[in-house]
Amino acid sequence: MLKDSRWLRAARSLAIALLMAVAALLPLTPANAAYGAPIPVSMAVYGGAGGTQLLARVDGTLAFDDANTRYTYSLSLCRVSSFVSPHVKVLVNGVYKDSLYWNGGSSTALCPSFYTATALSAEVENGGTVANVTLTLVGSDFNNNVYRERTRTGTYDNPFN
């Protein structure tokens, strides 16, 4: 009987020590940040004679987290008549972060009839405060034997700053 009570006391002490260690670590675990309302993104670039020919368009949403360190995007990049595959340049706080490229895909409601769109989506951890994200849609034309890139830019401010 004496051995059993010593064993129980030792087991109880060990269990309490483990629970205290786990409880001490819990506040160190980062909480998941919540995303704000999605911000609509819609841009198109035109070229050709008179600048009336649709080259490319991008539509979708961008959202920021309330911890100011992450953002997420869900975009549809449509190639209509861009000479070179269109892409979207991404800048965070004015600094180049990434380029998102069209690579084929399927037709969507926002991409005219037989043209295709590429779905682009990600959650991005910036590693620092995200004050804003700038998206630049880049399409191109080859009019009168001259290659030109056509751009449209939108800057989206983080509402949590």
N, C-alpha and C positions, 0 to 999 in steps of 0.2 A: 504494500500500500504506500509506503514512504517513497519508493522509487517512482510510482505513478504520479504522485503529487509534484515531485521535482520535475518530472518530464513535462507535465501539464503547465507548470509555472514557466519553464524554459520555452515551451511552444507558444504560450500566451505572450511572453516578453518579445519573442522573435516576431510574432504577428503584429504586435503593436509597433515595433521598430520599423517593420516593412510598410505599414500603413502611414506612419509619420513620414517616411522617406518619399513615398508616392505623393502624399499631400504637399510636401515641400516642393516637389517638381512641377505640380500642376500649374501654378501661376507663371512658370517660365515658358509654358507652351503658348505660342502665339495664337490669338483668336483669329478666326476667319473673318476677313473684311467683307462687307456687303457692298454690292454694286448699286450705283444710283440708276435712275431711269435711263434707258437707252436714248442716245442722241442720234437723230436721223442724219444720214450722210447721203448726198445725191449730187453728183457732178457729171458733166459731159464735156468733151472736147470736140471741136469742129475744125475742119480744114477744107482743102480743095479750093476750086475757083469760087471766090466770093465768101469763103468761110462758112458755107452752108451744109457741107457734107459731114454727117456724124461719123467720127472716127472711133470713139470709145466712150463708155460711161461706167460709173461705179455707183452702186446703191447699197444701202444697208444701215447698220447702226454701230455706234461706238459708245462704250460706257466706262466710267471711272469708279474705282473702289474708294470707300470712305476713309481708308488709311493713307491715301494719296501716293501709293507706290505701285499700283497696278492699273492696267486698263484691259479691256477686251473689245474685240471687233468681230463683226460678222458682215462680210461684204460680198457682193456679187459683181465681178469685173467682166464687162461685156466688150468683146471686140466686134466692131461693126465693119469699118473700112480702114482701120489703121494700117499703114504700110508695114510697120514693124509691130510685133506683139506689144500691146499696151501694158503699162505697169503703174503701180501706186508707190510713190516714195513716202516713207514714214519718218517724221522727225518728232522727237520728244524734247520739249523745252528748247526747240530750235536746233537741236543736234541730230544729225542723221542716225537713224536706228536700223532701218531695214527697207527693202524693196519687195513688193508683192507682185508676182508676175502672172499674166494670163497664160494658161496652158491648155486651152480647149475646155470642153465640158459639155453642158447641155443647154437647151433653150430654156429661157425663163420668161415670165410675164413682162419683165422689164427689158429684156433683150429681144429686139425685133426678130420676127419669124425664124429665118433659117440661120441666124447668127448664134454663137454659143457664148456662155458665160462660165467663168471659173468661180467656184465658191471658195472664199478665203475667210478663215476664222481662227482666232487664237486668243489665249489669255496671256498677257505679257507682264512679267515682273521686271520693273525698271531698275531696281537696285537703289533707288533714291526717289525723291519727291517728283511726282508728275504734275506739272503746272498746266501743261497743254499738250495736245497732239496735233500736228499738222500733216495733212494728207495732200499729196500732189498727184493728180492723175496725169499721166504722160501718154499721149498718142502721137502718131506721126502721119505725114502725107508726103507724096512725091509729085508735086504739082509743077508743070512746066520744067521737068527735069531737075528740080531743086528739092532736096530732102529737107523737111522742117519738122521739128518737134513742136507739138502744141500742148499746152499745159493748162490746168485749172487747179487752184489751190484753195483749201479750206482749213482754218485753224479752229480747233475745238477746245475750249477752256474747261478745266476740271472744276466742277461746281463745288467741290469740297475744299478748295483753297480759299 
